[in-house]
């Protein structure tokens, strides 16, 4: 899984978490339906935003959902998933995005891709994804040639870039590709008036995706000698952060101009989670996914409390208290729950792997892979990652900075 918008599911309300997972699973299943099982490996967090944008403009309808069967990544539970043109467009865009990422790794000769046979095989896979994305895009009226052309131009621009090259020259192909994908959601939704502001939001989103990827890979690229736009153009992290903050502000302004039927999930992903993605890349916030340690004795009676029970107190309960509850009496404890069916070792391990891959083991709640018992994840107590949404603090421009629907209680 890749992508810059990776929300901690504990931060989302139950309804929004269900919607987000519906679009994520819908993208995965659309890839399988149109392009086969292997294509599901290109499922990514950013691609599903295309599906979210499409539905946000039309509103969720019963025809846009279906119940998917059990899946290891959902702890073998069924779930409602998004379907329709939005999910299919997200699949087409994801294939081209994955193709671009593979080509980028091939050009950088990363890991096994430094070997010619492996690189040649990777190029063939990437070319197949381009063709598959073009087929789905054509069925939806979307010309993926814009995306493929942007990918091809990226290589040439990177070859010519050097010290002093404007960083936005390097990010332009990515901006063009994402602008086209965002704008086409307005066509699918039947709201052409939204195309221009969505294209602007998509352009700035593409800029953020490119810059944050460069920031996160900067040290690793320096160690391996791989191409990195910040290093090659001589751009400082301070300047990169300024460009990211400007892009964040631009995305919020562009989304104000879009007519949404239900834009709540879009607002959370592109106003708040996008800000957290920038903070995470630049190391200004973190999520440890660990609970806070509570010092012993912080709660309850302190040591030596004169009002607490003392060892050997003559007034405390004695063994065999005749006034205590009797078995089966009205004050007796409830009988133990019957044992639940347990999964076998292999089946439980498969479900555990699925929970780990989707971060459900560290965020929110989940069912134990073996016993099926409901458990709370460690992220229930984590700090910066899962605090309540503070619109005023996150946006820095007052309660209405993200649009009329944004208040401090959002």
KACORNOR-V138833 format. One record per residue. N is the residue number from 1. RES is the residue in one letter. PSI is psi in radians with two decimals (none if undefined). OMEGA is omega in whole degrees, -180 to 180 (none if undefined). NEAR is the number of other ideal C-beta (glycine too) atoms within 12 Angstrom. Layout:
# KACORNOR-V138833
n->(N & N)
res->(RES & RES)
psi->(PSI & PSI)
omega->(OMEGA & OMEGA)
near->(NEAR & NEAR)
This chain:
# KACORNOR-V138833
n->(1 & 2 & 3 & 4 & 5 & 6 & 7 & 8 & 9 & 10 & 11 & 12 & 13 & 14 & 15 & 16 & 17 & 18 & 19 & 20 & 21 & 22 & 23 & 24 & 25 & 26 & 27 & 28 & 29 & 30 & 31 & 32 & 33 & 34 & 35 & 36 & 37 & 38 & 39 & 40 & 41 & 42 & 43 & 44 & 45 & 46 & 47 & 48 & 49 & 50 & 51 & 52 & 53 & 54 & 55 & 56 & 57 & 58 & 59 & 60 & 61 & 62 & 63 & 64 & 65 & 66 & 67 & 68 & 69 & 70 & 71 & 72 & 73 & 74 & 75 & 76 & 77 & 78 & 79 & 80 & 81 & 82 & 83 & 84 & 85 & 86 & 87 & 88 & 89 & 90 & 91 & 92 & 93 & 94 & 95 & 96 & 97 & 98 & 99 & 100 & 101 & 102 & 103 & 104 & 105 & 106 & 107 & 108 & 109 & 110 & 111 & 112 & 113 & 114 & 115 & 116 & 117 & 118 & 119 & 120 & 121 & 122 & 123 & 124 & 125 & 126 & 127 & 128 & 129 & 130 & 131 & 132 & 133 & 134 & 135 & 136 & 137 & 138 & 139 & 140 & 141 & 142 & 143 & 144 & 145 & 146 & 147 & 148 & 149 & 150 & 151 & 152 & 153 & 154 & 155 & 156 & 157 & 158 & 159 & 160 & 161 & 162 & 163 & 164 & 165 & 166 & 167 & 168 & 169 & 170 & 171 & 172 & 173 & 174 & 175 & 176 & 177 & 178 & 179 & 180 & 181 & 182 & 183 & 184 & 185 & 186 & 187 & 188 & 189 & 190 & 191 & 192 & 193 & 194 & 195 & 196 & 197 & 198 & 199 & 200 & 201 & 202 & 203 & 204 & 205 & 206 & 207 & 208 & 209 & 210 & 211 & 212 & 213 & 214 & 215 & 216 & 217 & 218 & 219 & 220 & 221 & 222 & 223 & 224 & 225 & 226 & 227 & 228 & 229 & 230 & 231 & 232 & 233 & 234 & 235 & 236 & 237 & 238 & 239 & 240 & 241 & 242 & 243 & 244 & 245 & 246 & 247 & 248 & 249 & 250 & 251 & 252 & 253 & 254 & 255 & 256 & 257 & 258 & 259 & 260 & 261 & 262 & 263 & 264 & 265 & 266 & 267 & 268 & 269 & 270 & 271 & 272 & 273 & 274 & 275 & 276 & 277 & 278 & 279 & 280 & 281 & 282 & 283 & 284 & 285 & 286 & 287 & 288 & 289 & 290 & 291 & 292 & 293 & 294 & 295 & 296 & 297 & 298 & 299 & 300 & 301 & 302 & 303 & 304 & 305 & 306 & 307 & 308 & 309 & 310 & 311 & 312 & 313 & 314 & 315 & 316 & 317 & 318 & 319 & 320 & 321 & 322 & 323 & 324 & 325 & 326 & 327 & 328 & 329 & 330 & 331 & 332 & 333 & 334 & 335 & 336 & 337 & 338 & 339 & 340 & 341 & 342 & 343 & 344 & 345 & 346 & 347 & 348 & 349 & 350 & 351 & 352 & 353 & 354 & 355 & 356 & 357 & 358 & 359 & 360 & 361 & 362 & 363 & 364 & 365 & 366 & 367 & 368 & 369 & 370 & 371 & 372 & 373 & 374 & 375 & 376 & 377 & 378 & 379 & 380 & 381 & 382 & 383 & 384 & 385 & 386 & 387 & 388 & 389 & 390 & 391 & 392 & 393 & 394 & 395 & 396 & 397 & 398 & 399 & 400 & 401 & 402 & 403 & 404 & 405 & 406 & 407 & 408 & 409 & 410)
res->(X & X & X & X & X & X & X & X & X & X & X & X & X & X & X & X & X & X & X & X & X & X & X & X & X & X & X & X & X & X & X & X & X & X & X & X & X & X & X & X & X & X & X & X & X & X & X & X & X & X & X & X & X & X & X & X & X & X & X & X & X & X & X & X & X & X & X & X & X & X & X & X & X & X & X & X & X & X & X & X & X & X & X & X & X & X & X & X & X & X & X & X & X & X & X & X & X & X & X & X & X & X & X & X & X & X & X & X & X & X & X & X & X & X & X & X & X & X & X & X & X & X & X & X & X & X & X & X & X & X & X & X & X & X & X & X & X & X & X & X & X & X & X & X & X & X & X & X & X & X & X & X & X & X & X & X & X & X & X & X & X & X & X & X & X & X & X & X & X & X & X & X & X & X & X & X & X & X & X & X & X & X & X & X & X & X & X & X & X & X & X & X & X & X & X & X & X & X & X & X & X & X & X & X & X & X & X & X & X & X & X & X & X & X & X & X & X & X & X & X & X & X & X & X & X & X & X & X & X & X & X & X & X & X & X & X & X & X & X & X & X & X & X & X & X & X & X & X & X & X & X & X & X & X & X & X & X & X & X & X & X & X & X & X & X & X & X & X & X & X & X & X & X & X & X & X & X & X & X & X & X & X & X & X & X & X & X & X & X & X & X & X & X & X & X & X & X & X & X & X & X & X & X & X & X & X & X & X & X & X & X & X & X & X & X & X & X & X & X & X & X & X & X & X & X & X & X & X & X & X & X & X & X & X & X & X & X & X & X & X & X & X & X & X & X & X & X & X & X & X & X & X & X & X & X & X & X & X & X & X & X & X & X & X & X & X & X & X & X & X & X & X & X & X & X & X & X & X & X & X & X & X & X & X & X & X & X & X & X & X & X & X & X & X & X & X & X & X & X & X & X & X & X & X & X & X & X & X & X & X)
psi->(2.31 & 2.94 & 2.70 & -0.42 & 1.66 & 1.39 & 2.42 & 2.05 & -0.34 & -0.38 & -0.37 & 2.53 & 2.91 & -0.73 & -0.78 & -0.60 & -0.71 & -0.73 & -0.75 & -0.78 & -0.57 & -0.70 & -0.64 & -0.82 & -0.60 & -0.69 & -0.79 & -0.79 & -0.53 & -0.66 & -0.74 & -0.75 & -0.70 & -0.45 & 0.07 & 2.94 & -0.72 & -0.53 & -0.32 & -0.27 & -0.22 & 0.09 & 2.25 & 2.79 & -0.57 & -0.57 & -0.60 & -0.30 & -0.56 & -0.75 & -0.71 & -0.76 & -0.72 & -0.83 & -0.57 & -0.49 & -0.50 & -0.41 & 2.55 & 2.28 & 2.62 & -0.59 & -0.28 & 0.14 & 2.61 & 2.77 & 2.07 & 2.66 & 3.10 & 2.49 & 2.42 & -0.54 & -0.19 & 0.47 & 0.67 & 0.66 & 2.64 & 2.86 & 2.64 & 2.38 & 2.64 & 2.55 & 2.93 & -2.86 & -0.61 & -0.79 & -0.65 & -0.68 & -0.71 & -0.66 & -0.77 & -0.77 & -0.69 & -0.66 & -0.76 & -0.66 & -0.77 & -0.67 & -0.76 & -0.70 & -0.71 & -0.79 & -0.64 & -0.75 & -0.63 & -0.79 & -0.62 & -0.11 & 0.88 & 2.29 & -2.24 & -0.37 & -0.10 & -0.30 & 2.33 & -0.77 & -0.70 & -0.72 & -0.69 & -0.73 & -0.69 & -0.67 & -0.68 & -0.71 & -0.79 & -0.73 & -0.66 & -0.68 & -0.65 & -0.80 & -0.70 & -0.74 & -0.64 & -0.67 & -0.83 & -0.72 & -0.73 & -0.65 & -0.39 & 0.06 & 0.32 & 2.18 & 1.78 & -0.07 & -0.52 & -0.72 & -0.77 & -0.72 & -0.69 & -0.70 & -0.75 & -0.69 & -0.49 & -0.73 & -0.77 & -0.72 & -0.72 & -0.57 & -0.66 & -0.26 & 2.64 & -3.00 & 2.30 & -0.22 & 2.25 & 2.35 & -0.57 & -0.31 & -0.64 & -0.60 & -0.15 & -0.78 & -0.72 & -0.70 & -0.75 & -0.73 & -0.83 & -0.55 & -0.72 & -0.72 & -0.78 & -0.75 & -0.58 & -0.34 & -0.53 & -0.60 & -0.79 & -0.60 & -0.12 & 0.49 & 1.32 & -0.41 & -0.32 & -0.16 & -0.79 & -0.90 & -0.58 & -0.61 & -0.70 & -0.76 & -0.71 & -0.68 & -0.79 & -0.57 & -0.73 & -0.67 & -0.78 & -0.76 & -0.75 & -0.79 & -0.76 & -0.62 & -0.70 & -0.70 & -0.78 & -0.55 & 0.03 & -0.89 & -0.74 & -0.68 & -0.66 & -0.67 & -0.62 & -0.14 & 0.29 & 2.79 & 2.29 & 2.24 & -0.59 & -0.77 & -0.79 & -0.73 & -0.12 & 0.52 & 2.29 & 2.83 & -0.54 & -0.79 & -0.68 & -0.70 & -0.67 & -0.76 & -0.66 & -0.76 & -0.69 & -0.71 & -0.72 & -0.79 & -0.71 & -0.66 & -0.77 & -0.73 & -0.72 & -0.70 & -0.40 & -0.49 & -0.09 & 2.39 & 1.83 & 2.51 & -0.73 & 1.69 & 0.34 & -0.83 & -0.65 & -0.76 & -0.79 & -0.76 & -0.78 & -0.18 & -0.75 & -0.87 & -0.55 & -0.69 & -0.73 & -0.58 & -0.71 & -0.80 & -0.71 & -0.73 & -0.65 & 0.05 & 0.39 & -0.05 & 2.82 & 2.85 & 1.89 & -0.29 & 0.62 & 2.55 & 2.76 & 2.43 & 2.25 & 2.08 & 2.48 & 2.31 & 0.04 & -0.55 & 2.64 & -3.13 & 2.40 & 2.86 & 2.39 & 0.25 & 2.12 & -0.28 & -0.02 & 2.87 & 2.44 & 2.60 & 2.36 & 0.31 & 2.28 & -0.27 & -0.01 & 2.94 & 2.49 & 2.71 & 2.44 & 0.52 & 2.09 & -0.30 & 0.01 & 2.94 & 2.49 & 2.66 & 2.27 & -0.08 & 3.10 & -0.46 & 0.19 & 2.60 & 2.67 & 2.64 & 2.64 & 2.57 & 2.56 & 2.54 & 2.44 & 2.71 & 2.28 & 2.53 & 2.75 & 3.04 & -0.85 & -0.80 & -0.72 & -0.67 & -0.66 & -0.75 & -0.70 & -0.75 & -0.72 & -0.74 & -0.69 & -0.71 & -0.54 & 0.19 & 0.22 & -0.37 & -0.38 & -0.14 & 2.33 & -2.43 & 2.77 & 2.91 & 2.36 & 2.29 & -0.48 & -0.84 & -0.39 & 0.04 & 2.52 & 2.23 & 2.66 & 2.40 & 2.75 & -0.45 & -0.15 & -0.43 & 0.12 & 2.92 & -1.74 & -0.58 & -0.64 & 0.38 & 2.83 & 2.67 & 2.10 & 1.59 & -0.76 & -0.71 & -0.65 & -0.76 & -0.50 & 0.25 & 0.35 & 3.00 & -0.51 & 0.33 & -0.45 & 0.24 & 2.96 & -0.41 & -0.04 & 2.02 & 3.03 & -0.22 & 0.26 & none)
omega->(176 & -177 & -177 & 180 & -177 & -175 & 169 & -173 & 178 & 179 & -179 & 174 & -178 & -180 & -180 & 177 & 178 & 179 & -179 & 178 & 178 & 180 & 178 & 179 & 178 & 176 & -180 & -178 & 175 & 176 & 180 & -176 & -175 & -169 & 176 & -175 & -175 & -178 & -177 & 180 & 179 & 175 & -178 & -174 & -178 & -180 & -177 & 178 & 177 & 177 & 179 & -179 & -179 & -178 & -179 & -180 & -179 & -173 & -180 & 179 & 180 & -180 & 180 & 179 & 169 & -180 & 179 & -180 & -180 & 180 & 178 & -180 & 174 & -179 & 178 & 177 & 172 & -179 & 173 & -179 & 179 & 178 & 179 & -172 & 180 & 180 & 180 & 176 & 177 & 179 & 179 & 180 & -179 & 178 & -180 & 176 & 179 & 177 & 179 & -179 & 178 & 180 & 178 & 178 & 177 & 180 & 179 & 180 & -179 & 172 & -178 & -179 & 173 & 178 & -173 & 180 & 179 & 179 & 179 & 178 & 180 & 178 & 179 & 178 & -180 & 179 & 177 & 177 & 177 & -179 & 180 & 178 & 179 & 179 & -180 & 179 & -180 & 179 & -179 & -179 & -178 & -179 & -180 & 176 & 176 & -180 & -179 & 178 & 178 & 178 & -179 & 179 & -178 & -179 & 180 & 179 & -180 & 179 & -177 & -177 & 178 & 179 & -180 & 176 & 178 & -177 & -179 & 173 & -179 & -177 & -174 & 179 & 178 & 179 & -179 & -178 & -178 & 177 & 179 & -179 & 180 & -177 & -177 & 176 & 177 & 178 & 180 & -178 & -178 & 178 & -176 & 179 & 179 & -172 & -176 & 179 & 178 & 176 & 178 & 177 & 179 & 179 & -179 & 176 & 177 & 177 & 179 & -179 & -179 & -177 & -178 & 175 & 179 & -180 & -178 & -177 & -171 & -178 & 179 & 179 & 179 & -180 & -177 & -178 & -179 & -179 & 178 & -175 & -180 & -179 & -175 & -178 & -180 & -179 & 180 & 176 & 178 & 179 & 178 & 178 & 178 & 179 & 178 & 180 & 177 & 179 & 177 & 180 & 180 & 178 & -180 & 179 & -179 & -178 & 176 & -176 & -177 & 177 & 179 & 170 & 175 & -175 & -174 & -179 & 176 & -180 & -179 & -176 & -172 & 175 & -175 & -178 & 177 & 175 & 179 & 178 & 178 & 179 & -179 & -178 & -178 & 175 & 179 & 173 & -179 & 174 & -177 & -176 & 178 & 179 & 178 & 179 & 179 & 180 & -180 & 179 & 179 & 179 & -179 & -176 & 177 & 179 & 178 & 179 & -177 & -178 & 178 & 179 & 179 & 179 & 177 & -178 & 180 & -178 & 180 & 180 & 180 & 178 & 178 & -180 & -178 & -179 & 179 & -179 & 178 & 179 & 179 & 180 & -177 & -180 & -178 & 178 & -179 & 180 & -180 & 180 & 178 & -180 & 179 & 177 & -180 & 175 & 174 & -176 & -175 & -180 & 178 & 179 & 179 & 178 & 178 & 179 & 178 & 179 & -180 & -178 & -178 & 177 & -180 & 178 & -177 & -178 & 174 & 180 & -177 & 176 & -180 & -176 & -177 & -174 & -177 & 179 & 178 & -178 & 177 & -177 & 179 & -177 & 177 & -176 & -174 & -170 & -170 & -175 & -166 & 177 & 179 & -176 & 178 & -174 & -176 & -179 & -177 & -173 & 175 & -177 & -179 & -172 & -173 & -175 & -175 & -180 & -176 & -176 & -174 & 174 & -178 & 178 & -176 & none)
near->(24 & 25 & 33 & 40 & 39 & 31 & 42 & 38 & 35 & 32 & 32 & 31 & 19 & 14 & 16 & 31 & 26 & 24 & 35 & 40 & 39 & 36 & 48 & 49 & 38 & 43 & 49 & 41 & 37 & 45 & 38 & 25 & 23 & 33 & 32 & 17 & 14 & 16 & 33 & 28 & 22 & 42 & 38 & 34 & 35 & 46 & 46 & 46 & 49 & 58 & 53 & 46 & 51 & 49 & 39 & 41 & 37 & 29 & 21 & 31 & 17 & 12 & 13 & 30 & 26 & 22 & 19 & 28 & 15 & 18 & 28 & 25 & 31 & 30 & 36 & 26 & 26 & 16 & 29 & 26 & 35 & 44 & 32 & 33 & 34 & 44 & 44 & 40 & 49 & 50 & 49 & 49 & 55 & 47 & 47 & 48 & 45 & 40 & 37 & 41 & 34 & 31 & 32 & 33 & 29 & 31 & 26 & 26 & 21 & 25 & 15 & 15 & 26 & 18 & 14 & 13 & 12 & 19 & 23 & 15 & 17 & 30 & 22 & 18 & 28 & 32 & 25 & 24 & 40 & 34 & 23 & 35 & 44 & 28 & 23 & 35 & 37 & 18 & 20 & 31 & 18 & 35 & 26 & 36 & 22 & 30 & 42 & 33 & 22 & 35 & 35 & 25 & 25 & 33 & 22 & 17 & 30 & 32 & 15 & 15 & 29 & 18 & 13 & 12 & 22 & 19 & 37 & 29 & 25 & 37 & 40 & 27 & 36 & 44 & 38 & 32 & 44 & 43 & 36 & 36 & 50 & 49 & 40 & 38 & 46 & 37 & 30 & 36 & 37 & 17 & 26 & 19 & 16 & 35 & 29 & 20 & 32 & 44 & 33 & 30 & 46 & 42 & 33 & 38 & 50 & 41 & 40 & 43 & 42 & 45 & 41 & 40 & 34 & 40 & 36 & 28 & 27 & 27 & 16 & 19 & 24 & 15 & 12 & 19 & 14 & 28 & 30 & 32 & 40 & 37 & 30 & 28 & 28 & 19 & 32 & 16 & 26 & 13 & 21 & 35 & 26 & 19 & 34 & 41 & 27 & 21 & 39 & 40 & 27 & 30 & 48 & 36 & 23 & 32 & 40 & 28 & 23 & 37 & 25 & 33 & 22 & 25 & 36 & 29 & 40 & 46 & 37 & 38 & 40 & 45 & 41 & 39 & 39 & 42 & 39 & 35 & 39 & 38 & 27 & 25 & 32 & 29 & 16 & 18 & 24 & 18 & 28 & 18 & 26 & 18 & 16 & 16 & 10 & 10 & 9 & 9 & 12 & 10 & 8 & 12 & 13 & 13 & 10 & 9 & 11 & 10 & 10 & 14 & 13 & 14 & 7 & 8 & 12 & 9 & 8 & 12 & 13 & 12 & 7 & 8 & 10 & 9 & 10 & 14 & 14 & 13 & 10 & 10 & 10 & 9 & 11 & 11 & 13 & 9 & 8 & 7 & 10 & 6 & 9 & 14 & 12 & 16 & 22 & 12 & 12 & 13 & 20 & 23 & 16 & 22 & 33 & 27 & 19 & 26 & 32 & 22 & 22 & 34 & 30 & 36 & 28 & 29 & 31 & 35 & 22 & 33 & 28 & 23 & 30 & 23 & 19 & 21 & 18 & 13 & 22 & 20 & 30 & 26 & 32 & 23 & 21 & 25 & 21 & 24 & 33 & 31 & 19 & 19 & 31 & 23 & 27 & 20 & 21 & 34 & 30 & 18 & 20 & 15 & 21 & 18 & 30 & 39 & 32 & 14 & 25 & 30 & 18 & 17 & 11 & 28)
